[in-house]
Amino acid sequence: MEIPYWMSRTQLMLGEEDVRKLINSNVLVVGLGGVGGICAEMIARTGVGRMTIIDGDVVEASNRNRQIITLASVDGQKKTEVMRQRLLDINPEIQLQVIGEFFGEKEFIELFHANQYDFVVDCIDTLTSKVALIHYCYNHKLKFISSMGAGGRLDPSQVQVADISKTFNCKLAYKVRKRLHQKGVYRGIKAVFSTEQPDYNRVREVASGPKKSVIGTISYLPAIFGCVLASEVIKGLLGIKK
């Protein structure tokens, strides 16, 4: 198969063999918010040939400050459908599996029994589902990476990649670690997190929905998390150690 012209700059950077590896790779991205949306897009723009995207949410106006798929013209539409069209506009040949539902442990087990992924990306912001996905990937020795909290922070220079056992200054990471400890897991989970102390004065309680609270966000920080995640996926698919 001839490599499409739109991938010529990537081919110049990586070489033909690695580009073909990406075209033949299959990646799962769960969660299409401020972090997951840009992560999925960067993976697709790199030329990964097959992807599954999962999110049960719809676009809301309050997402517009940080989520790459969010425009006034798509308010109320399912995030997965908006992302589907965006990814197909980038790469019309990409093979997409699109699931517009919220997933728990049972659904993840069924998904993995039916599909084989070369890399899994966790961009979930609800704790129970997040831990269920992490624990499954850990137990089954799948290549995966997990995003911790991007909210309440301003400094992009403090975004890092580390084992979850070495994360700090992140309430989400603390809660994930605590749940994993109850399952006997203490390390072996690669995570993207920020060392910046978040401003918890920027938290507002919510009366309904899966989240008990929301935290203030700035436009660029979730996108930086997403790009760092995407870089780890591409390096992992190609066996790049640095």
N, C-alpha and C positions, 0 to 999 in steps of 0.2 A: 504493500500500500504506500502510495506517495504521501509524504508529510505535507499537510496543507500549508499554503503560502503564509497564512496569518500566524503560523508558528515559526516563521523563519528566524525571527530574532531570538526566540528561545532555543532553536536548534543551533544558532551561532554561539550561544552561551554554553549550552550543555553538550552539544554533539548529537549526532543522529541516533546512536544507540540508546542514550538516556531518554531522548524524546520518545522513542518507540516504547521504552519501558513505561513512561507516563501514559501514553495512549492506551496501553494494555492493562493499566491499573484500575482498581475499583475501590472507591473511597466512600465511607459513610460519614455524613455530617449531621449531628443531631442538635437542633436548636438554630434558628435563623434570625436571632436578634442582632444587637449591635456588634457582637463578636462573631457569631456564627455566619451571618450574612456575608460579611466581607471575607471571612475565611473560605466559605464555599466558592465565592466568586474568584478569589485569587488562585484556588486550586484548579478551577475550571480554566482560567486564563493561562495557566501553566501547561494545559493540554491533557490533563487526566481524562481518560476516555469514558469512564463509567463512574457514576455517582448515585448515591441514594441520599436524598435530603428529607428530613423529618421535622415538622413543627405543626402543632395543632392550633396556633394562634392566628389572629387576623391583624392587619395593619391598622394602627391607631395614630391619630395626629400627634400624640405625645412621643411617638417613636421617631419623629422626623428629625430630631436634633442629632441622631447618632446612627440610625439604621440605613444601610446603603440602599435597600429596596424601597424605602418609604418615601412616597411623594403624595402630594395632595390628591393627585389623580387616581390613586389606588387605595385611598382610605376605605376600610371595611372589607377589602379583599383578603383572601387567605394568603398568608406569607409564602406558602409553598408554591402556589400558582403564580404569584408575582415573580418569585425566584426562578421558577421553571422557564418562564418566558425570557427572563434576563440571561440565564445560562445558555439557552438555545440561540439567543441573538449573538452571544459571544462565540459559541461553537455549535453550529447546527447539527454536527454529527455526534455530539455527546449522547451517550445512552443514559437516560435519567430514570430512576425510580423515585416517585414523588409520593410522600405519605403525609397527609394533612391531619394528623392525629397526635394527641399526647400519648406518650408511651410510658409503661411501667415495666416491672420485671418480667411479667408473663409475655408481653408483646416483644420485648427485646429477645427473649429466648426463642420465640417463634421466628423472628426476623433472622437471627443468626443461624437457625436450623435450615432456613430456606436460601441463604445467601453466604457467599464467601467474600470477605473484604480484605484488601491489602493494608488498609489503615482505617482507624476509627477516630473521629474527632468529637469530643464531648463539649458542647457549648450550652448545656442545659442550665437553667437557673432555678429549678425547683429541686430541693435536696433529695427527696426519696428517689425520683427518677434518675438523678445524677449518680447517686451512689449505686443504684442497681446496674446502670450501664458500666460504670468503672469496675465494679466487682466482677461482672461477667467477663469483661475483657481481661482483667487481671487473672482470673481463674483459668481462662482458656488460652492464655499466653498470646493474645492478639496484640498487634502493634496499635497503640493508641496514645492519645494525649488529651489532657483535660484542661479546660479554662477555669480559673478561679475568678474572683470578683474584680470587675473593672470600674465599678461605681465609686463615686466620692473621691476620685483622684484626678490630678491634673498633670503630673510629671511623667512624660513618656520615657525618660531615661531610666526610670526605676522598674520597668517591665523586664522580667527575667524568666528563664526556664530552669526548673530544678525539680528534684524529686519532691513529692508532696510532704515528705517528712521534714524537709528543710524550708517549707513555706512559713511566712510570718506576716504579721500586720494585715491579716485577711480573715474576716469573720467567716466567710464561706468556706475557706480552706480549713479553718478550725473545725467547723461543723462536719465537713466531709471526713477529715481525719478521725474525729470522734466516732462517727458511724463505722468507718472502716476498722478501727481498733476493736469495735465490738464483734467484728467478723474475723478478727485475728490478722488483719492486714496493717502493716506499719510503714512499708516502703515499697518501691517498685512501680510507682505511678508518676509518670512525667507530667508536670503541670506548668502552665504559664500563669504567673502571678505578678503582683507589684509589691515592692518593698515599701512603698509610700504608705504612711499612716493615713487612712481615709478619714474624712470629716463626717463623723456620725451625727453631727447637727443637721446634716443635709438629708435626713431620713424622714419619711412621712408614712404614718400608718395608713393602711387601706382596709375598708370595711368588707370587701368581698373579693373573690377570685382565689387562685392558687397561692398567691403571695400575701404575706401578712404585712409587708411594708415595701416601699420603693425608696431608692436612694438617688440623689442627684447625679447626673452624668454630664460630661462634656463631649463634644462631637468626636474628637480624634482618639480618645483613649481606648474605647472598645474596638475601633478599627485597627489600632496598633496591636492589641491583643490578637485580633483575627489574623493579621498579617504574620505575626510571630508564629501562631499556630500553623498557618499554611506553610511557612518556611520549614517547620519541623516535619510536616507531612511529606513535603517534596524531598527533603534530605533523607528521611526514613525510607521512602520508596526507592531512592537511588543509592542507598547505602553510603551516603556522605556523612562522615563522622564529625566534621568541624561545625 
